[in-house]
Amino acid sequence: MKTYVLAGGCFWCIDAVFRRLQGVESTVCGYTGGTPETAHYYSVATGQTGHAEAVKVTFDETILPAGTLLDLFFLIHDPTTLNRQGADVGPQYRSAMFYGDDIEKSEFEAAAVRAQEHWENMIVTDLTPLGEFYDGESEHQDYFNNNPTNGYCSIVIEPKIVKARKAYARYFKD
C-alpha cells in the first residue's frame, strides 16, 4: 500500500473521485501545513492558518498505478490557478502535493511535468514536504455520498467525477 497527501481545492472534490477508484483502500479529508490548534474547518476556512484542505489517499499500486492516480489528480482540478479552484478562493484551496520522501517528490515532479502538456498556463502546484496531517471533522468525510442533494455536489463535484470516469473508466469501481 502507498499513501499520498494531495490538495486540489475543496477536499470534497478530490475525495469523491478517489474513493470511486479500484485499488483505493481509504481516503481521509483533512488539513496539513499549519498548526494543531488551528487544524479545524472554521479556522482553516479563514485562509490564515497555513493549512491546505487535503486528502490522504491510501491505495494498492498493483491495482491502481501511482502514476495513474497522480495523472487523475491533475485532471480533476486546475493546477494553474494560484490559491483558487473555481469559486473557492484562498491558500487553503491551493494545488499542492505533500511528499514524505525524495522518491515521492520525484514521482510528484514527474507527474507535474506530464500534466503540463495538457495545460496552456504554467502549473503552480506546490511540492511541499509533508508535515503533520490532521483528520477533518466527520461531516467532511465522504461528503459527496452523504449529501447527494447538496447543490455544490451536483454543480461542482459531479462534473469532476464524470470527467475522471470518462478519461479513466477502467480504474473506476462501478
N, C-alpha and C positions, 0 to 999 in steps of 0.2 A: 504494500500500500504506500501511496505517496500523498502528501498533503501540501497544498498551495494556499496562500492567502492573497486574494486578488480584490481590487476595488475598481469599480467602474460605474460610479454614480450611486443611485439608491441600491442598497443591498438586496432589496426585494426582487429586483430585476435579475441580477446575476444568480441569486439563489433559485429562482423559479426555473431558469433554463438548466442549471447544473443538476438539480435534483431529478430531472427527467432523462438524464443520460445513463446509458448502460455503464456499469463499472463504478458509478459514484456510490460510495458507501455512506457518506454523510456530508451534509452541508450545515454550517453554522453561521448565522448572521451575527456580526459583532463589530468591534471597534479596535483599531490599532493606530499607534502614532502619538498617543497622548499619555496622560497620567491616570492611575487607577481611580482617583477621586472624581474625575470628570468623564469617566467611561460609562455614560448612560445617555439615553436618547435625547433628553431635553438639553443637556449640556452640549453634546456633540452638535445638535441642530443649530447652535449659535454660530458655529464656524470658528470659534475662538479657542478650541481645546487642542488642536493639532491632530485629532483623530480623523481617520477616514472611515466611512461606512464600508466594511469589507466582508467578504465571505471566505471562510475557511472550508475548503473542499478536500475531502479525502476520497481517493479513487484508486482503482486497480488498473495499473498501466498495461496489464496483459489484455484487458478488455477495452479500455479507453486510453490510447497512447497520450502521453503528456503533451506532445506537440499538437495533437488534435484539440485537446482541452484548451490550450493556450490560443490556438487559432480561433476557436469558438469565442473565447473571451474578447478578442479583438474585433470579432464580427458583431457582437451584441451590444457594444457601446461605441461611442465616438471618442477614440483616443487622441483626437486632435484638438479638443476643446479644453482649455485650462480651467480647472475648478468648476466644471459645469457638465451636466448632462441634461439637455433639453431645458425644462423649466426649473430643474434642481440646480441651484447655484450656491457655491461656497466651497472651501477647501475640503470639507467633509465628503464632497461628491467627486473628488479628483480621481483621475485614472491613475492607478498605482499597482505595482507588483512588489510584494514584500518577500524577499528571498532569505532563506535560512542558512545558505552556504554558497560557496563560489560556483558549485555545479548548477544550483538553481538560478543564480544570477546569469550564468552563461545561457541557460535554457530560455530565460526571460528575454535576454538581449537578442537571441536568435529569433524568437517569436516576434519581437517588435520589428526586426529587420524584414521578416517575411510579410508582416502586416502592412508595412509602409507602402508596398507596391499597390495596395488596394485603396489607399487614401491619397487624395490630392494634396492636402495640407500635411505639415510635419506632425508626427506623433509626439505628444508631450507627456506620455505616461511616465510617472516617476518609478524608478527602480530604487528601492529603499531596503536596507537591512530590516529584517523582521524583529520587532521588539515584542513586548507583551501583547497578546490578543485577548480582548475582553468579550466574552459572550454577550450578545444583545439580549434584551428582555424577551420573555416568552412570546409576547404578542407579535414580535418581529420575525419569529421562526416560521418558515413555511407560510408566509403571509399570503401569497397568491392563492394557494389551495384553500386556506382558511377564510378568505374574504372574496369569494368569486364575483360578488355583485358590486364590489368597490369600483368606482369609475377609474381610478388610477390603474387598477389591474387590467381592465378591458382596453383602456386607451393607450397606456404606456407599456405594460408588461406583455400582454398577449401578442402584440406585433413582434416583439423580440423573440418570443418562443416560436412563432410561425416562421420568422426569418431563419432562425437556427435550425429548425426542423427541415426546412426546405434545403438548406445547404449541407446538413449533416444527418440526414434521415436514418442512415444505417446505425448511428450511435444512440438513437432515441429508444427508450424502453417500450413505448407503445406506438 
